[in-house]
């Protein structure tokens, strides 16, 4: 096989591209929903703190 044919059949980089796209989508979602996520985490931590004081 020629070098060009082997290069065209190589699929190792596809996993890397897919992983990068997933990371980009996740970062985008976090950026879009940042306020809601911060509020959710704060509420959960407040509940944990409140319930731990009652024990």
C-alpha distance matrix in Angstrom:
0.0 3.7 6.5 8.1 6.2 6.5 9.9 10.9 10.5 12.4 16.0 17.9 19.7 21.2 23.7 24.8 25.4 27.3 29.4 30.3 31.3 33.5 35.1 35.9 37.5 39.6 40.7 41.7 43.7 45.4 46.3 47.7 49.7 50.7 54.5 54.3 52.3 54.7 57.6 56.3 55.6 59.1 60.7 59.1 60.0 63.6 63.9 62.7 65.2 68.0 67.5 67.1 70.5 72.1 71.1
3.7 0.0 3.8 5.4 5.3 6.4 8.7 10.1 11.0 12.5 16.3 18.0 19.2 21.0 23.8 24.4 24.7 27.0 29.1 29.5 30.6 33.1 34.5 34.9 36.8 39.0 39.9 40.7 43.0 44.7 45.3 46.7 48.9 49.9 53.6 53.7 51.8 54.0 57.1 56.0 55.3 58.6 60.5 59.0 59.9 63.3 63.9 62.8 65.1 68.0 67.7 67.3 70.6 72.4 71.5
6.5 3.8 0.0 3.8 5.5 5.2 6.1 8.7 10.1 10.6 14.4 15.6 16.5 18.6 21.4 21.5 21.9 24.6 26.4 26.6 27.9 30.5 31.6 32.0 34.1 36.2 36.9 37.9 40.2 41.8 42.3 43.9 46.2 46.9 50.7 51.0 48.9 51.1 54.2 53.2 52.4 55.7 57.7 56.2 57.0 60.4 61.2 60.0 62.2 65.2 64.9 64.5 67.8 69.6 68.8
8.1 5.4 3.8 0.0 3.8 5.5 5.0 6.2 8.7 9.9 13.3 15.3 15.6 17.2 20.4 20.6 20.4 23.0 25.2 25.2 26.1 28.9 30.2 30.3 32.2 34.6 35.3 35.9 38.3 40.2 40.5 41.9 44.3 45.3 49.0 49.2 47.4 49.7 52.7 51.8 51.3 54.5 56.4 55.1 56.1 59.4 60.2 59.2 61.5 64.3 64.2 64.0 67.2 69.0 68.4
6.2 5.3 5.5 3.8 0.0 3.8 5.4 5.1 6.3 8.7 12.1 14.6 15.5 16.6 19.7 20.7 20.5 22.6 25.0 25.5 26.2 28.7 30.5 30.8 32.3 34.7 35.8 36.4 38.5 40.5 41.2 42.3 44.5 45.7 49.4 49.3 47.5 50.0 52.9 51.7 51.3 54.7 56.3 54.9 56.0 59.4 59.9 59.0 61.4 64.1 63.8 63.7 67.0 68.6 67.9
6.5 6.4 5.2 5.5 3.8 0.0 3.8 5.5 5.2 6.2 9.9 11.8 13.3 14.9 17.5 18.4 18.9 21.0 23.0 23.8 24.9 27.1 28.7 29.4 31.1 33.1 34.2 35.2 37.2 39.0 39.8 41.2 43.2 44.3 48.0 47.9 45.9 48.2 51.2 49.9 49.3 52.7 54.4 52.8 53.8 57.3 57.7 56.6 59.0 61.8 61.4 61.1 64.5 66.2 65.3
9.9 8.7 6.1 5.0 5.4 3.8 0.0 3.8 5.5 5.2 8.6 10.3 10.8 12.6 15.5 15.9 16.0 18.5 20.5 20.8 22.0 24.5 25.9 26.3 28.2 30.4 31.2 32.1 34.4 36.0 36.7 38.2 40.3 41.3 45.0 45.1 43.1 45.4 48.4 47.3 46.7 50.0 51.9 50.5 51.4 54.8 55.5 54.5 56.8 59.6 59.4 59.1 62.4 64.2 63.5
10.9 10.1 8.7 6.2 5.1 5.5 3.8 0.0 3.8 5.6 8.0 10.9 11.2 11.9 15.2 16.1 15.6 17.7 20.3 20.7 21.2 23.7 25.5 25.7 27.2 29.7 30.8 31.3 33.4 35.5 36.1 37.2 39.4 40.7 44.4 44.3 42.5 45.0 47.9 46.7 46.4 49.8 51.4 50.1 51.3 54.6 55.1 54.3 56.8 59.4 59.2 59.2 62.4 64.1 63.5
10.5 11.0 10.1 8.7 6.3 5.2 5.5 3.8 0.0 3.8 6.2 9.4 10.9 11.2 14.1 15.7 15.8 17.2 19.7 20.9 21.4 23.5 25.5 26.2 27.4 29.6 31.1 31.8 33.6 35.6 36.7 37.7 39.6 40.9 44.6 44.2 42.3 44.9 47.7 46.3 45.9 49.4 50.9 49.3 50.5 54.0 54.3 53.3 55.9 58.5 58.0 58.0 61.4 62.9 62.1
12.4 12.5 10.6 9.9 8.7 6.2 5.2 5.6 3.8 0.0 3.8 5.9 7.7 8.9 11.4 12.7 13.3 15.1 17.0 18.2 19.3 21.2 22.9 23.9 25.4 27.3 28.6 29.7 31.5 33.2 34.4 35.7 37.5 38.6 42.3 42.0 39.9 42.4 45.3 43.9 43.3 46.7 48.4 46.7 47.8 51.3 51.7 50.6 53.0 55.8 55.4 55.2 58.5 60.1 59.3
16.0 16.3 14.4 13.3 12.1 9.9 8.6 8.0 6.2 3.8 0.0 3.8 5.5 5.6 7.9 9.8 10.4 11.6 13.7 15.3 16.1 17.8 19.7 20.9 22.1 23.9 25.5 26.6 28.2 30.0 31.3 32.6 34.2 35.4 39.0 38.6 36.5 39.1 41.9 40.4 39.8 43.4 44.9 43.2 44.4 47.9 48.1 47.1 49.7 52.4 51.9 51.8 55.2 56.7 56.0
17.9 18.0 15.6 15.3 14.6 11.8 10.3 10.9 9.4 5.9 3.8 0.0 3.8 5.5 6.3 7.6 9.5 10.9 12.0 13.7 15.4 16.7 18.0 19.7 21.3 22.6 24.0 25.6 27.2 28.5 30.0 31.6 33.1 33.9 37.6 37.3 34.9 37.3 40.2 38.7 37.9 41.3 43.0 41.3 42.2 45.7 46.1 44.9 47.3 50.2 49.7 49.4 52.7 54.4 53.5
19.7 19.2 16.5 15.6 15.5 13.3 10.8 11.2 10.9 7.7 5.5 3.8 0.0 3.8 5.4 5.2 6.3 8.7 9.9 10.7 12.5 14.4 15.5 16.7 18.6 20.2 21.2 22.7 24.6 26.0 27.1 28.8 30.5 31.3 35.0 35.0 32.8 35.0 38.1 36.8 36.1 39.4 41.3 39.8 40.7 44.1 44.8 43.7 46.0 48.8 48.6 48.4 51.6 53.4 52.8
21.2 21.0 18.6 17.2 16.6 14.9 12.6 11.9 11.2 8.9 5.6 5.5 3.8 0.0 3.8 5.4 5.1 6.2 8.6 9.9 10.6 12.3 14.3 15.3 16.6 18.4 20.0 21.1 22.7 24.5 25.8 27.0 28.7 29.8 33.5 33.2 31.1 33.7 36.5 35.1 34.7 38.2 39.7 38.3 39.5 42.9 43.3 42.5 45.0 47.6 47.3 47.4 50.6 52.2 51.7
23.7 23.8 21.4 20.4 19.7 17.5 15.5 15.2 14.1 11.4 7.9 6.3 5.4 3.8 0.0 3.8 5.5 5.1 6.1 8.6 9.9 10.6 12.3 14.3 15.4 16.6 18.4 20.0 21.2 22.6 24.4 25.8 27.1 28.0 31.7 31.2 28.9 31.4 34.2 32.6 32.0 35.5 37.1 35.4 36.5 40.0 40.3 39.3 41.8 44.5 44.1 44.0 47.3 48.9 48.3
24.8 24.4 21.5 20.6 20.7 18.4 15.9 16.1 15.7 12.7 9.8 7.6 5.2 5.4 3.8 0.0 3.8 5.4 5.1 6.2 8.6 9.9 10.6 12.3 14.3 15.4 16.5 18.3 20.1 21.2 22.5 24.4 25.9 26.4 30.2 30.1 27.8 29.9 33.0 31.8 30.9 34.3 36.2 34.7 35.5 39.0 39.7 38.6 40.9 43.7 43.6 43.4 46.6 48.4 47.9
25.4 24.7 21.9 20.4 20.5 18.9 16.0 15.6 15.8 13.3 10.4 9.5 6.3 5.1 5.5 3.8 0.0 3.8 5.4 5.1 6.2 8.7 9.9 10.5 12.4 14.3 15.4 16.5 18.5 20.1 21.0 22.5 24.4 25.4 29.1 29.1 27.1 29.5 32.4 31.4 30.9 34.2 36.0 34.9 35.9 39.2 40.0 39.3 41.6 44.2 44.3 44.4 47.4 49.3 49.0
27.3 27.0 24.6 23.0 22.6 21.0 18.5 17.7 17.2 15.1 11.6 10.9 8.7 6.2 5.1 5.4 3.8 0.0 3.8 5.5 5.1 6.2 8.7 9.9 10.6 12.4 14.3 15.3 16.6 18.5 20.0 21.1 22.6 23.9 27.5 27.0 25.1 27.7 30.5 29.1 28.9 32.3 33.8 32.5 33.9 37.1 37.6 37.0 39.5 42.0 41.9 42.1 45.3 46.9 46.6
29.4 29.1 26.4 25.2 25.0 23.0 20.5 20.3 19.7 17.0 13.7 12.0 9.9 8.6 6.1 5.1 5.4 3.8 0.0 3.8 5.4 5.1 6.2 8.7 10.0 10.6 12.3 14.2 15.4 16.6 18.4 20.0 21.2 22.0 25.7 25.3 23.0 25.4 28.3 26.9 26.3 29.7 31.4 30.0 31.0 34.4 35.0 34.2 36.5 39.2 39.1 39.1 42.3 44.0 43.7
30.3 29.5 26.6 25.2 25.5 23.8 20.8 20.7 20.9 18.2 15.3 13.7 10.7 9.9 8.6 6.2 5.1 5.5 3.8 0.0 3.8 5.5 5.1 6.2 8.7 9.9 10.5 12.2 14.3 15.4 16.4 18.3 20.0 20.6 24.4 24.5 22.4 24.5 27.7 26.8 26.2 29.4 31.3 30.3 31.2 34.4 35.4 34.8 36.9 39.6 39.8 39.9 42.8 44.8 44.7
31.3 30.6 27.9 26.1 26.2 24.9 22.0 21.2 21.4 19.3 16.1 15.4 12.5 10.6 9.9 8.6 6.2 5.1 5.4 3.8 0.0 3.8 5.4 5.1 6.2 8.6 9.9 10.5 12.4 14.3 15.3 16.5 18.3 19.6 23.2 23.1 21.5 24.0 26.8 25.9 25.8 29.0 30.7 29.9 31.2 34.3 35.1 34.8 37.1 39.5 39.8 40.2 43.1 44.9 45.0
33.5 33.1 30.5 28.9 28.7 27.1 24.5 23.7 23.5 21.2 17.8 16.7 14.4 12.3 10.6 9.9 8.7 6.2 5.1 5.5 3.8 0.0 3.8 5.4 5.2 6.2 8.6 9.8 10.6 12.4 14.2 15.3 16.5 17.8 21.4 20.8 18.9 21.6 24.3 23.0 22.9 26.3 27.8 26.7 28.1 31.2 31.8 31.5 33.9 36.3 36.4 36.8 39.8 41.5 41.5
35.1 34.5 31.6 30.2 30.5 28.7 25.9 25.5 25.5 22.9 19.7 18.0 15.5 14.3 12.3 10.6 9.9 8.7 6.2 5.1 5.4 3.8 0.0 3.8 5.5 5.1 6.1 8.5 9.9 10.5 12.2 14.2 15.4 15.9 19.6 19.6 17.3 19.6 22.6 21.7 21.1 24.3 26.3 25.3 26.3 29.4 30.4 29.9 32.0 34.6 35.0 35.2 38.1 40.0 40.0
35.9 34.9 32.0 30.3 30.8 29.4 26.3 25.7 26.2 23.9 20.9 19.7 16.7 15.3 14.3 12.3 10.5 9.9 8.7 6.2 5.1 5.4 3.8 0.0 3.8 5.5 5.2 6.1 8.7 9.9 10.5 12.2 14.3 15.0 18.7 19.1 17.5 19.7 22.6 22.2 22.1 25.0 27.0 26.6 27.6 30.5 31.7 31.6 33.6 36.0 36.7 37.1 39.7 41.7 42.1
37.5 36.8 34.1 32.2 32.3 31.1 28.2 27.2 27.4 25.4 22.1 21.3 18.6 16.6 15.4 14.3 12.4 10.6 10.0 8.7 6.2 5.2 5.5 3.8 0.0 3.8 5.5 5.0 6.2 8.7 9.8 10.5 12.2 13.8 17.3 17.1 15.8 18.5 21.0 20.3 20.7 23.8 25.3 24.9 26.5 29.2 30.1 30.3 32.5 34.7 35.2 35.9 38.7 40.4 40.8
39.6 39.0 36.2 34.6 34.7 33.1 30.4 29.7 29.6 27.3 23.9 22.6 20.2 18.4 16.6 15.4 14.3 12.4 10.6 9.9 8.6 6.2 5.1 5.5 3.8 0.0 3.8 5.3 5.1 6.2 8.6 9.9 10.5 11.6 15.2 14.8 12.9 15.5 18.2 17.3 17.3 20.5 22.1 21.5 22.9 25.8 26.7 26.7 28.9 31.1 31.6 32.3 35.0 36.8 37.2
40.7 39.9 36.9 35.3 35.8 34.2 31.2 30.8 31.1 28.6 25.5 24.0 21.2 20.0 18.4 16.5 15.4 14.3 12.3 10.5 9.9 8.6 6.1 5.2 5.5 3.8 0.0 3.8 5.5 5.1 6.2 8.6 10.0 10.1 13.9 14.5 12.6 14.5 17.6 17.4 17.2 20.0 22.1 21.9 22.8 25.6 27.0 27.0 28.8 31.2 32.1 32.6 35.0 37.1 37.7
41.7 40.7 37.9 35.9 36.4 35.2 32.1 31.3 31.8 29.7 26.6 25.6 22.7 21.1 20.0 18.3 16.5 15.3 14.2 12.2 10.5 9.8 8.5 6.1 5.0 5.3 3.8 0.0 3.8 5.4 5.1 6.2 8.6 9.7 13.2 13.8 13.0 15.2 17.8 17.9 18.4 21.0 22.8 23.0 24.3 26.7 28.1 28.6 30.4 32.5 33.6 34.4 36.7 38.6 39.5
43.7 43.0 40.2 38.3 38.5 37.2 34.4 33.4 33.6 31.5 28.2 27.2 24.6 22.7 21.2 20.1 18.5 16.6 15.4 14.3 12.4 10.6 9.9 8.7 6.2 5.1 5.5 3.8 0.0 3.8 5.4 5.1 6.0 8.1 11.3 11.0 10.2 13.0 15.2 14.9 15.8 18.5 19.9 20.1 21.8 24.1 25.2 25.9 27.9 29.8 30.7 31.7 34.1 35.8 36.7
45.4 44.7 41.8 40.2 40.5 39.0 36.0 35.5 35.6 33.2 30.0 28.5 26.0 24.5 22.6 21.2 20.1 18.5 16.6 15.4 14.3 12.4 10.5 9.9 8.7 6.2 5.1 5.4 3.8 0.0 3.8 5.5 5.3 5.4 9.1 9.4 7.7 10.0 12.7 12.7 13.0 15.6 17.5 17.7 18.9 21.3 22.7 23.3 25.0 27.1 28.2 29.0 31.3 33.2 34.1
46.3 45.3 42.3 40.5 41.2 39.8 36.7 36.1 36.7 34.4 31.3 30.0 27.1 25.8 24.4 22.5 21.0 20.0 18.4 16.4 15.3 14.2 12.2 10.5 9.8 8.6 6.2 5.1 5.4 3.8 0.0 3.8 5.7 5.3 8.7 10.2 9.7 11.1 13.8 14.7 15.1 17.1 19.2 20.0 21.0 23.1 24.9 25.7 27.0 29.0 30.5 31.3 33.3 35.4 36.6
47.7 46.7 43.9 41.9 42.3 41.2 38.2 37.2 37.7 35.7 32.6 31.6 28.8 27.0 25.8 24.4 22.5 21.1 20.0 18.3 16.5 15.3 14.2 12.2 10.5 9.9 8.6 6.2 5.1 5.5 3.8 0.0 3.8 5.8 8.2 9.0 9.6 11.7 13.5 14.3 15.7 17.6 19.1 20.2 21.8 23.5 25.0 26.2 27.8 29.3 30.8 32.1 34.0 35.8 37.2
49.7 48.9 46.2 44.3 44.5 43.2 40.3 39.4 39.6 37.5 34.2 33.1 30.5 28.7 27.1 25.9 24.4 22.6 21.2 20.0 18.3 16.5 15.4 14.3 12.2 10.5 10.0 8.6 6.0 5.3 5.7 3.8 0.0 3.8 5.7 5.4 6.1 8.6 10.0 10.6 12.3 14.3 15.5 16.6 18.4 19.9 21.3 22.6 24.3 25.7 27.1 28.5 30.5 32.1 33.6
50.7 49.9 46.9 45.3 45.7 44.3 41.3 40.7 40.9 38.6 35.4 33.9 31.3 29.8 28.0 26.4 25.4 23.9 22.0 20.6 19.6 17.8 15.9 15.0 13.8 11.6 10.1 9.7 8.1 5.4 5.3 5.8 3.8 0.0 3.8 5.5 5.2 6.1 8.5 9.9 10.6 12.2 14.2 15.4 16.5 18.1 20.0 21.1 22.4 24.1 25.8 26.9 28.6 30.7 32.1
54.5 53.6 50.7 49.0 49.4 48.0 45.0 44.4 44.6 42.3 39.0 37.6 35.0 33.5 31.7 30.2 29.1 27.5 25.7 24.4 23.2 21.4 19.6 18.7 17.3 15.2 13.9 13.2 11.3 9.1 8.7 8.2 5.7 3.8 0.0 3.8 5.5 5.2 6.1 8.6 10.1 10.6 12.2 14.3 15.4 16.3 18.4 20.0 21.0 22.3 24.3 25.7 27.0 29.0 30.8
54.3 53.7 51.0 49.2 49.3 47.9 45.1 44.3 44.2 42.0 38.6 37.3 35.0 33.2 31.2 30.1 29.1 27.0 25.3 24.5 23.1 20.8 19.6 19.1 17.1 14.8 14.5 13.8 11.0 9.4 10.2 9.0 5.4 5.5 3.8 0.0 3.8 5.5 5.1 6.1 8.6 9.9 10.5 12.3 14.3 15.2 16.5 18.4 19.9 20.9 22.5 24.2 25.9 27.4 29.1
52.3 51.8 48.9 47.4 47.5 45.9 43.1 42.5 42.3 39.9 36.5 34.9 32.8 31.1 28.9 27.8 27.1 25.1 23.0 22.4 21.5 18.9 17.3 17.5 15.8 12.9 12.6 13.0 10.2 7.7 9.7 9.6 6.1 5.2 5.5 3.8 0.0 3.8 5.4 5.0 6.2 8.5 9.9 10.6 12.3 14.1 15.4 16.6 18.3 19.9 21.2 22.4 24.5 26.2 27.5
54.7 54.0 51.1 49.7 50.0 48.2 45.4 45.0 44.9 42.4 39.1 37.3 35.0 33.7 31.4 29.9 29.5 27.7 25.4 24.5 24.0 21.6 19.6 19.7 18.5 15.5 14.5 15.2 13.0 10.0 11.1 11.7 8.6 6.1 5.2 5.5 3.8 0.0 3.8 5.5 5.2 6.1 8.6 10.0 10.6 12.1 14.3 15.4 16.3 18.1 20.0 20.9 22.6 24.7 26.2
57.6 57.1 54.2 52.7 52.9 51.2 48.4 47.9 47.7 45.3 41.9 40.2 38.1 36.5 34.2 33.0 32.4 30.5 28.3 27.7 26.8 24.3 22.6 22.6 21.0 18.2 17.6 17.8 15.2 12.7 13.8 13.5 10.0 8.5 6.1 5.1 5.4 3.8 0.0 3.8 5.5 5.1 6.1 8.6 9.9 10.4 12.3 14.3 15.2 16.3 18.3 19.8 21.2 22.9 24.8
56.3 56.0 53.2 51.8 51.7 49.9 47.3 46.7 46.3 43.9 40.4 38.7 36.8 35.1 32.6 31.8 31.4 29.1 26.9 26.8 25.9 23.0 21.7 22.2 20.3 17.3 17.4 17.9 14.9 12.7 14.7 14.3 10.6 9.9 8.6 6.1 5.0 5.5 3.8 0.0 3.8 5.5 5.2 6.2 8.7 9.9 10.7 12.4 14.3 15.3 16.6 18.3 20.2 21.6 23.2
55.6 55.3 52.4 51.3 51.3 49.3 46.7 46.4 45.9 43.3 39.8 37.9 36.1 34.7 32.0 30.9 30.9 28.9 26.3 26.2 25.8 22.9 21.1 22.1 20.7 17.3 17.2 18.4 15.8 13.0 15.1 15.7 12.3 10.6 10.1 8.6 6.2 5.2 5.5 3.8 0.0 3.8 5.4 5.1 6.1 8.5 9.9 10.6 12.2 14.1 15.4 16.3 18.4 20.3 21.5
59.1 58.6 55.7 54.5 54.7 52.7 50.0 49.8 49.4 46.7 43.4 41.3 39.4 38.2 35.5 34.3 34.2 32.3 29.7 29.4 29.0 26.3 24.3 25.0 23.8 20.5 20.0 21.0 18.5 15.6 17.1 17.6 14.3 12.2 10.6 9.9 8.5 6.1 5.1 5.5 3.8 0.0 3.8 5.5 5.2 6.0 8.6 9.9 10.4 12.1 14.1 15.2 16.6 18.7 20.4
60.7 60.5 57.7 56.4 56.3 54.4 51.9 51.4 50.9 48.4 44.9 43.0 41.3 39.7 37.1 36.2 36.0 33.8 31.4 31.3 30.7 27.8 26.3 27.0 25.3 22.1 22.1 22.8 19.9 17.5 19.2 19.1 15.5 14.2 12.2 10.5 9.9 8.6 6.1 5.2 5.4 3.8 0.0 3.8 5.5 5.1 6.2 8.6 9.9 10.4 12.2 14.1 15.5 16.9 18.9
59.1 59.0 56.2 55.1 54.9 52.8 50.5 50.1 49.3 46.7 43.2 41.3 39.8 38.3 35.4 34.7 34.9 32.5 30.0 30.3 29.9 26.7 25.3 26.6 24.9 21.5 21.9 23.0 20.1 17.7 20.0 20.2 16.6 15.4 14.3 12.3 10.6 10.0 8.6 6.2 5.1 5.5 3.8 0.0 3.8 5.4 5.2 6.2 8.7 9.9 10.6 12.2 14.4 15.7 17.0
60.0 59.9 57.0 56.1 56.0 53.8 51.4 51.3 50.5 47.8 44.4 42.2 40.7 39.5 36.5 35.5 35.9 33.9 31.0 31.2 31.2 28.1 26.3 27.6 26.5 22.9 22.8 24.3 21.8 18.9 21.0 21.8 18.4 16.5 15.4 14.3 12.3 10.6 9.9 8.7 6.1 5.2 5.5 3.8 0.0 3.8 5.4 5.0 6.1 8.5 9.9 10.4 12.4 14.5 15.7
63.6 63.3 60.4 59.4 59.4 57.3 54.8 54.6 54.0 51.3 47.9 45.7 44.1 42.9 40.0 39.0 39.2 37.1 34.4 34.4 34.3 31.2 29.4 30.5 29.2 25.8 25.6 26.7 24.1 21.3 23.1 23.5 19.9 18.1 16.3 15.2 14.1 12.1 10.4 9.9 8.5 6.0 5.1 5.4 3.8 0.0 3.8 5.4 5.1 6.0 8.5 9.8 10.8 12.8 14.8
63.9 63.9 61.2 60.2 59.9 57.7 55.5 55.1 54.3 51.7 48.1 46.1 44.8 43.3 40.3 39.7 40.0 37.6 35.0 35.4 35.1 31.8 30.4 31.7 30.1 26.7 27.0 28.1 25.2 22.7 24.9 25.0 21.3 20.0 18.4 16.5 15.4 14.3 12.3 10.7 9.9 8.6 6.2 5.2 5.4 3.8 0.0 3.8 5.4 5.0 6.0 8.4 9.9 10.9 12.8
62.7 62.8 60.0 59.2 59.0 56.6 54.5 54.3 53.3 50.6 47.1 44.9 43.7 42.5 39.3 38.6 39.3 37.0 34.2 34.8 34.8 31.5 29.9 31.6 30.3 26.7 27.0 28.6 25.9 23.3 25.7 26.2 22.6 21.1 20.0 18.4 16.6 15.4 14.3 12.4 10.6 9.9 8.6 6.2 5.0 5.4 3.8 0.0 3.8 5.5 5.2 6.0 8.6 10.1 11.0
65.2 65.1 62.2 61.5 61.4 59.0 56.8 56.8 55.9 53.0 49.7 47.3 46.0 45.0 41.8 40.9 41.6 39.5 36.5 36.9 37.1 33.9 32.0 33.6 32.5 28.9 28.8 30.4 27.9 25.0 27.0 27.8 24.3 22.4 21.0 19.9 18.3 16.3 15.2 14.3 12.2 10.4 9.9 8.7 6.1 5.1 5.4 3.8 0.0 3.8 5.5 5.1 6.3 9.0 10.4
68.0 68.0 65.2 64.3 64.1 61.8 59.6 59.4 58.5 55.8 52.4 50.2 48.8 47.6 44.5 43.7 44.2 42.0 39.2 39.6 39.5 36.3 34.6 36.0 34.7 31.1 31.2 32.5 29.8 27.1 29.0 29.3 25.7 24.1 22.3 20.9 19.9 18.1 16.3 15.3 14.1 12.1 10.4 9.9 8.5 6.0 5.0 5.5 3.8 0.0 3.8 5.5 5.4 6.8 9.4
67.5 67.7 64.9 64.2 63.8 61.4 59.4 59.2 58.0 55.4 51.9 49.7 48.6 47.3 44.1 43.6 44.3 41.9 39.1 39.8 39.8 36.4 35.0 36.7 35.2 31.6 32.1 33.6 30.7 28.2 30.5 30.8 27.1 25.8 24.3 22.5 21.2 20.0 18.3 16.6 15.4 14.1 12.2 10.6 9.9 8.5 6.0 5.2 5.5 3.8 0.0 3.8 5.4 5.2 6.8
67.1 67.3 64.5 64.0 63.7 61.1 59.1 59.2 58.0 55.2 51.8 49.4 48.4 47.4 44.0 43.4 44.4 42.1 39.1 39.9 40.2 36.8 35.2 37.1 35.9 32.3 32.6 34.4 31.7 29.0 31.3 32.1 28.5 26.9 25.7 24.2 22.4 20.9 19.8 18.3 16.3 15.2 14.1 12.2 10.4 9.8 8.4 6.0 5.1 5.5 3.8 0.0 3.8 5.4 5.4
70.5 70.6 67.8 67.2 67.0 64.5 62.4 62.4 61.4 58.5 55.2 52.7 51.6 50.6 47.3 46.6 47.4 45.3 42.3 42.8 43.1 39.8 38.1 39.7 38.7 35.0 35.0 36.7 34.1 31.3 33.3 34.0 30.5 28.6 27.0 25.9 24.5 22.6 21.2 20.2 18.4 16.6 15.5 14.4 12.4 10.8 9.9 8.6 6.3 5.4 5.4 3.8 0.0 3.8 5.6
72.1 72.4 69.6 69.0 68.6 66.2 64.2 64.1 62.9 60.1 56.7 54.4 53.4 52.2 48.9 48.4 49.3 46.9 44.0 44.8 44.9 41.5 40.0 41.7 40.4 36.8 37.1 38.6 35.8 33.2 35.4 35.8 32.1 30.7 29.0 27.4 26.2 24.7 22.9 21.6 20.3 18.7 16.9 15.7 14.5 12.8 10.9 10.1 9.0 6.8 5.2 5.4 3.8 0.0 3.8
71.1 71.5 68.8 68.4 67.9 65.3 63.5 63.5 62.1 59.3 56.0 53.5 52.8 51.7 48.3 47.9 49.0 46.6 43.7 44.7 45.0 41.5 40.0 42.1 40.8 37.2 37.7 39.5 36.7 34.1 36.6 37.2 33.6 32.1 30.8 29.1 27.5 26.2 24.8 23.2 21.5 20.4 18.9 17.0 15.7 14.8 12.8 11.0 10.4 9.4 6.8 5.4 5.6 3.8 0.0
